[in-house]
């Protein structure tokens, strides 16, 4: 039985794309903070901006 990769499935890729974009942005912010090219305040603002793009989930 051949395995298929999740990223080979267009529907799954479409569902995961926003999360991948957020994780990538958080990685970039962390890298900038660690190498000193951004301030703590700027990084905090950027992280809040990323968090604001997270869809809210409501209790069932």
N, C-alpha and C positions, 0 to 999 in steps of 0.2 A: 504494500500500500504506500503510495507516494504521499509525502507530506507537502502541504502547501504553506508558504510563508504568509503571515497575516498581511504584510505590506503588498503582497501580490493581489489581494482582494480589494477592488476599487471601493466597495461599500465600507469596508473596515478602514481603509486609508482615509476616506472622506470623514469618517467619524473621529479618527485619531488625529487628524491634521491640526485642529485648534489646540489640542493638548500638547502636541509636539512643538508647536510654535511658542507656547507659553514656557515650556521647559527649556527650549533653546534660548529664549530671551532671559530667563532666570540664570542660566549658565553664563551668558554674556555679561550680565550684571555682576555676578559673583567674580568672574575673571577680572572685570574692570576694577572692582573693589580690591581684590587681592593684589593686583599689580599697581595700585595707587593712581589710576587714571580717572577715578571718580571719587567723590566725597561720600561720607556716610549718609549725609542728608540726601544727596542726589540718588544714591542707591536705594534708600528707603522710599523715596518718591516713585522711583521706577518700579520697585517691587509692588507698591500699592497700585500703580497703574496696571500692572500685570494681573494682580488679584482682582481688580475691577472687571477684567475681561472674563473671569471665571464664571460660568453659568451657575446660578444659585439653584440648589436642590431643595425642594420642599419636603417636609416629612409626609409620609404616606398616611 
